[in-house]
C-alpha cells in the first residue's frame, strides 16, 4: 500500500473532488439498502447499519482527492489489487481497517466505484457496525 494517513488533519477539497464525490454519491444511491448521512464535511455511505464508504463534501481526511472505504477481510484477489494499486493508501480508524483511493482523473471514477462496490459487498457480511 502506498501510504498511511491520519484523520487529524482535515483538508479542504478541490472543486473537481466535489464533482467526483457528487457523481459517486448519485451512483451508489440506487444500490439496495444504501443510505447517506452528511457529517463534518463528509458523506458517509451505509449499507443497512454498516458504513461502507466516506466521500468528501468540503473536507478530506488526507491531502489530495481521496475517498475512503473499509474492507475488514479482503479476499485474496482484492488484497492483491490493494497491494499493487499505487492510488490505494491505508488508515486505521476506530480500530477498523480503512483504505483510501486517490483520484486524479475522470477515468478514476470507474475504479472508485468498483472499490465502493467491494466495500458495499463486504458490509453485507459484517455482523456489527464499524
N, C-alpha and C positions, 0 to 999 in steps of 0.2 A: 504494500500500500504506500501511496505517495507521501502522505504527511499525517501528522497528528494535529488536532485542533483543540481549541479551548473555547468554552462558551462564555467566558468572562468578558470578552471584548466585542460588543455588538456594533457592527459597521453599517453605515448607510449603503443601500444598494443602488445600482445604476437603473436608468430608465429601461434599458434593454432587459435587465433581470426582472423588473416589474412586469414587462410584457410576457416574458417566458413563464413566469410564475402564474400569471393570469391564464395563459393558454393551458398549462398543465392542470391547474385547478378546474378549469372548464372541462377538460377531457376526463378527469377521474370522477367528476361529479355524477356521471352516468353509470358508474360501476355500482353493483349491488351493495347495499349496506354501508355506503360511504356517506360520511357527514364531515363538514368542515367547520372548524372553530378558529376564530380570529383571536390572537392574543399577542401582546408585546411586539408588534411589528411583524408577526408571522401568521401563516395559515397552517393549522395542524390538520392533518388528514387522518381520519379514523375509519376503520372497518369495524363496525359494532362498537365495542368499548376499547379496542386496541388501536393505538396510534401506529400508522404505517408510513408517515412522512411529514416533513416540515418544509413548507415553501415560504421564502421570504416575501414580505409585502413592502416593508420600508427598511428593515434591518436584516443583517445576516450574521450568522454565528462565526464566520471567518471572513477574511478579506476575499475579494473575488466574488464570482457569481456561482453560489453553490446551493443545492438542495440537500436535505438530509433524510435518511431513512434507516430504520432498524432491521437487521436480519439476525435473529438470535443464533440460529444454527444453519448457516448456508449449506446448500447441497454441494457436493464435490465440484460440479460444473460451475455453480455460482461462485464458489470460493476461488476457483482458478481464474474466472473473469475479474473478480475483485482484486486479485493479486497482480494481474497484468495490465489493467486499465490505468494509465497514468492520471486520469481525471478523478480517480477514487481516492479519498482520504478516510481516516477513521477517527472517531472520537468516542469517549466513554461519557455517557450522560445518564445519571441516576442509576448507576450500576448496570446499564444495558449497553450493548454494542451497537453503535450507530455508525453509519458510513455517510460520507459526503460525496457528491458528484459535482465537479466543477464544469460549468458551461461557458463556452466562448464563441460558439457559432449557432445559428439557427438549426443547423443539422444535428446538434447535440440534443434537441428536443426528443427525437426518437429514442435515443439511448436513455435519457432521463425518464421517459415514460416507461421504458422496459424495466428499469431499476425500481420505479414505484410499483410496477406490476408484480415484481418479485417480492417486494416488501409487503404488498397487499395480500399475496398468497400466503406468505409466512405469518401474517397477522391472523389468518383464519385458524392456524394451528397453535397459536399462543393461548395458553389456558388462563392467564391473568393479564390484566392491563399493565403495560410498562410505561 
